[in-house]
Amino acid sequence: MKYLVYKLQCILHAIFLCFVKKYRKILKPCLNGFKNSETLDIII
């Protein structure tokens, strides 16, 4: 069961990364306001 949850997290993370890459140009103006946020730097 623990392995299944881990696998799901990996899949969700991969989808999220694809989403971020695809929409980075659209989101960039919004993200500029959060440039100093450490958590955002880790995500991107």
Secondary structure as GFF3:
##gff-version 3
##sequence-region A 1 44
A	DSSP	alpha_helix	2	31	.	.	.	ID=ss1
A	DSSP	three_ten_helix	32	34	.	.	.	ID=ss2
A	DSSP	alpha_helix	38	43	.	.	.	ID=ss3
###
